[in-house]
C-alpha cells in the first residue's frame, strides 16, 4: 500500500501528546486518530487504539484493566491483570489498526513525522490555518464527484470536433410545412358526402312540387 496523503493537526495543552495525524492509503483508505507522542527517547507514532477490558469473576461484567473494583457488583478486582509489554508493564490499550512488520512501520512513522515537522514550520507563519481532520467522508466524496464531473466535461469539450459543436444549415431540420387552404379543406366532391337537396319547382299556387 502506498501512502498518498498525510495530514497533521497540532495538539496543545499536553506535554507528551504533540499532534494528531490522518493518513490516506492508495487514495481509497484512510486511518485517523494517529498520535504523535514525545517519548523518553524521542518522537514516536502511536496508532489508533481501544482500551482493553476483562470480565469480573463474580458477575461477568466487563471492566477496564485499570479498574480496581467491578463497576457492576463492586467486587475487588485483581491487580496487574492482562498481558504485559517487554518491560513488564501492563498493556491497557490494543491497536485497532497498525503495520504488521517493522519495515512498513518505519516508513509510516517517517512520513508522519516529516509532515509533523512541516506543520510546525507552517504554524509559525502569519495567517496559519490548522489542518481539518474532521472532514466527513460524505464531503470528501462530494468533492471528488464534483472534480470528476468537471474533468469529464473538460475532456468532452476538448475531444469534440468544432464542426460537431455548431449546427450547419444541412443539419438543421426544415420547418414543418402546412397544407394550402384548399388542400386542408379536402375535396368538394367527396363520394361519402350526402347529396345536396334539389330546389323545388313553382306551380303558381305557392306550393312546391319536388321532382
C-alpha positions as a Python dict, from the first residue, in 0.01 Angstrom:
ca = {
    (1, 'X'): (0, 0, 0),
    (2, 'X'): (125, 347, -90),
    (3, 'X'): (89, 645, 141),
    (4, 'X'): (-85, 903, -78),
    (5, 'X'): (-174, 1174, 175),
    (6, 'X'): (-79, 1275, 530),
    (7, 'X'): (-247, 1546, 738),
    (8, 'X'): (-131, 1659, 1081),
    (9, 'X'): (-306, 1882, 1335),
    (10, 'X'): (-101, 2014, 1625),
    (11, 'X'): (-224, 1944, 1978),
    (12, 'X'): (-196, 2191, 2264),
    (13, 'X'): (-208, 2161, 2641),
    (14, 'X'): (-27, 1826, 2671),
    (15, 'X'): (347, 1784, 2710),
    (16, 'X'): (353, 1433, 2561),
    (17, 'X'): (71, 1437, 2303),
    (18, 'X'): (202, 1669, 2030),
    (19, 'X'): (-27, 1614, 1731),
    (20, 'X'): (-295, 1406, 1564),
    (21, 'X'): (-249, 1261, 1214),
    (22, 'X'): (-468, 1126, 936),
    (23, 'X'): (-311, 903, 669),
    (24, 'X'): (-464, 801, 334),
    (25, 'X'): (-350, 487, 153),
    (26, 'X'): (-383, 436, -225),
    (27, 'X'): (-631, 728, -242),
    (28, 'X'): (-904, 493, -116),
    (29, 'X'): (-848, 410, 254),
    (30, 'X'): (-795, 650, 545),
    (31, 'X'): (-680, 590, 903),
    (32, 'X'): (-749, 867, 1155),
    (33, 'X'): (-664, 933, 1520),
    (34, 'X'): (-294, 852, 1484),
    (35, 'X'): (-96, 1031, 1756),
    (36, 'X'): (248, 1192, 1758),
    (37, 'X'): (390, 1149, 2108),
    (38, 'X'): (702, 1275, 2280),
    (39, 'X'): (867, 971, 2437),
    (40, 'X'): (1166, 930, 2664),
    (41, 'X'): (1397, 869, 2367),
    (42, 'X'): (1231, 1095, 2109),
    (43, 'X'): (920, 1126, 1896),
    (44, 'X'): (717, 821, 1802),
    (45, 'X'): (383, 745, 1639),
    (46, 'X'): (101, 570, 1825),
    (47, 'X'): (-165, 401, 1613),
    (48, 'X'): (-539, 434, 1694),
    (49, 'X'): (-626, 204, 1982),
    (50, 'X'): (-900, 93, 2220),
    (51, 'X'): (-895, 29, 2594),
    (52, 'X'): (-866, -337, 2692),
    (53, 'X'): (-1132, -487, 2919),
    (54, 'X'): (-1178, -813, 3107),
    (55, 'X'): (-1469, -974, 3291),
    (56, 'X'): (-1539, -984, 3662),
    (57, 'X'): (-1503, -1335, 3807),
    (58, 'X'): (-1814, -1280, 4026),
    (59, 'X'): (-2075, -1132, 3793),
    (60, 'X'): (-1914, -1148, 3449),
    (61, 'X'): (-1942, -775, 3380),
    (62, 'X'): (-1677, -604, 3168),
    (63, 'X'): (-1427, -370, 3334),
    (64, 'X'): (-1123, -177, 3217),
    (65, 'X'): (-788, -324, 3316),
    (66, 'X'): (-718, -8, 3518),
    (67, 'X'): (-1031, -68, 3731),
    (68, 'X'): (-975, -182, 4088),
    (69, 'X'): (-1338, -266, 4159),
    (70, 'X'): (-1614, -410, 3941),
    (71, 'X'): (-1843, -137, 3813),
    (72, 'X'): (-2143, -374, 3833),
    (73, 'X'): (-2118, -567, 4162),
    (74, 'X'): (-1838, -382, 4343),
    (75, 'X'): (-1613, -687, 4384),
    (76, 'X'): (-1245, -605, 4428),
    (77, 'X'): (-1053, -699, 4113),
    (78, 'X'): (-700, -849, 4100),
    (79, 'X'): (-415, -613, 4018),
    (80, 'X'): (-190, -639, 3711),
    (81, 'X'): (-444, -824, 3501),
    (82, 'X'): (-390, -888, 3132),
    (83, 'X'): (-76, -904, 2920),
    (84, 'X'): (247, -710, 2976),
    (85, 'X'): (494, -549, 2737),
    (86, 'X'): (867, -621, 2702),
    (87, 'X'): (937, -402, 3004),
    (88, 'X'): (693, -591, 3224),
    (89, 'X'): (431, -314, 3223),
    (90, 'X'): (61, -392, 3188),
    (91, 'X'): (-85, -321, 2845),
    (92, 'X'): (-401, -116, 2887),
    (93, 'X'): (-457, -44, 2516),
    (94, 'X'): (-468, -251, 2196),
    (95, 'X'): (-408, -108, 1848),
    (96, 'X'): (-710, -105, 1617),
    (97, 'X'): (-500, -69, 1300),
    (98, 'X'): (-123, -99, 1275),
    (99, 'X'): (160, -212, 1043),
    (100, 'X'): (244, -580, 1072),
    (101, 'X'): (618, -551, 1007),
    (102, 'X'): (896, -319, 1121),
    (103, 'X'): (985, -202, 769),
    (104, 'X'): (643, -58, 694),
    (105, 'X'): (608, 79, 1049),
    (106, 'X'): (929, 275, 993),
    (107, 'X'): (807, 404, 655),
    (108, 'X'): (475, 515, 804),
    (109, 'X'): (635, 681, 1104),
    (110, 'X'): (886, 871, 890),
    (111, 'X'): (607, 1004, 663),
    (112, 'X'): (400, 1124, 961),
    (113, 'X'): (694, 1283, 1145),
    (114, 'X'): (805, 1459, 825),
    (115, 'X'): (456, 1607, 787),
    (116, 'X'): (460, 1699, 1156),
    (117, 'X'): (786, 1895, 1118),
    (118, 'X'): (640, 2074, 817),
    (119, 'X'): (327, 2163, 1012),
    (120, 'X'): (544, 2307, 1290),
    (121, 'X'): (715, 2535, 1036),
    (122, 'X'): (384, 2647, 882),
    (123, 'X'): (236, 2721, 1225),
    (124, 'X'): (498, 2994, 1274),
    (125, 'X'): (390, 3181, 961),
    (126, 'X'): (129, 3461, 972),
    (127, 'X'): (-223, 3360, 872),
    (128, 'X'): (-165, 2996, 959),
    (129, 'X'): (-478, 2778, 944),
    (130, 'X'): (-464, 2433, 1112),
    (131, 'X'): (-544, 2127, 907),
    (132, 'X'): (-903, 1999, 926),
    (133, 'X'): (-902, 1635, 1029),
    (134, 'X'): (-1278, 1632, 1097),
    (135, 'X'): (-1373, 1634, 728),
    (136, 'X'): (-1652, 1380, 677),
    (137, 'X'): (-1640, 1103, 417),
    (138, 'X'): (-1953, 1242, 252),
    (139, 'X'): (-1784, 1580, 199),
    (140, 'X'): (-1481, 1406, 56),
    (141, 'X'): (-1691, 1200, -178),
    (142, 'X'): (-1890, 1505, -294),
    (143, 'X'): (-1570, 1698, -364),
    (144, 'X'): (-1429, 1402, -557),
    (145, 'X'): (-1751, 1370, -763),
    (146, 'X'): (-1752, 1741, -849),
    (147, 'X'): (-1388, 1724, -953),
    (148, 'X'): (-1453, 1413, -1165),
    (149, 'X'): (-1754, 1575, -1336),
    (150, 'X'): (-1551, 1886, -1412),
    (151, 'X'): (-1270, 1680, -1564),
    (152, 'X'): (-1521, 1478, -1770),
    (153, 'X'): (-1687, 1791, -1907),
    (154, 'X'): (-1350, 1941, -1999),
    (155, 'X'): (-1238, 1622, -2173),
    (156, 'X'): (-1564, 1603, -2371),
    (157, 'X'): (-1530, 1963, -2487),
    (158, 'X'): (-1169, 1912, -2593),
    (159, 'X'): (-1237, 1587, -2780),
    (160, 'X'): (-1543, 1713, -2970),
    (161, 'X'): (-1459, 1846, -3323),
    (162, 'X'): (-1550, 2212, -3389),
    (163, 'X'): (-1788, 2118, -3671),
    (164, 'X'): (-1978, 1891, -3433),
    (165, 'X'): (-2027, 2171, -3178),
    (166, 'X'): (-2204, 2405, -3425),
    (167, 'X'): (-2511, 2312, -3628),
    (168, 'X'): (-2482, 2367, -4005),
    (169, 'X'): (-2770, 2456, -4240),
    (170, 'X'): (-2767, 2099, -4373),
    (171, 'X'): (-2803, 1958, -4023),
    (172, 'X'): (-3089, 2193, -3929),
    (173, 'X'): (-3427, 2030, -3979),
    (174, 'X'): (-3656, 2224, -4221),
    (175, 'X'): (-3968, 2380, -4069),
    (176, 'X'): (-4286, 2179, -4090),
    (177, 'X'): (-4490, 2278, -4397),
    (178, 'X'): (-4866, 2331, -4376),
    (179, 'X'): (-5105, 2232, -4645),
    (180, 'X'): (-5269, 2503, -4863),
    (181, 'X'): (-5617, 2613, -4762),
    (182, 'X'): (-5780, 2429, -5046),
    (183, 'X'): (-5599, 2107, -4960),
    (184, 'X'): (-5666, 2140, -4590),
    (185, 'X'): (-6038, 2177, -4653),
    (186, 'X'): (-6046, 1848, -4851),
    (187, 'X'): (-6205, 1778, -5193),
    (188, 'X'): (-6555, 1911, -5253),
    (189, 'X'): (-6674, 1604, -5446),
    (190, 'X'): (-6627, 1353, -5169),
    (191, 'X'): (-6813, 1030, -5254),
    (192, 'X'): (-6914, 977, -4889),
    (193, 'X'): (-7083, 1321, -4860),
    (194, 'X'): (-7470, 1318, -4881),
    (195, 'X'): (-7621, 1470, -5200),
    (196, 'X'): (-7749, 1827, -5177),
    (197, 'X'): (-8132, 1871, -5190),
    (198, 'X'): (-8274, 1987, -5525),
    (199, 'X'): (-8471, 2309, -5545),
    (200, 'X'): (-8850, 2283, -5580),
    (201, 'X'): (-9034, 2398, -5894),
    (202, 'X'): (-9308, 2657, -5858),
    (203, 'X'): (-9670, 2558, -5956),
    (204, 'X'): (-9824, 2901, -5937),
    (205, 'X'): (-10016, 2819, -5618),
    (206, 'X'): (-9730, 2887, -5380),
    (207, 'X'): (-9670, 2515, -5323),
    (208, 'X'): (-9361, 2335, -5427),
    (209, 'X'): (-9351, 2008, -5613),
    (210, 'X'): (-9033, 1814, -5571),
    (211, 'X'): (-8902, 1606, -5852),
}
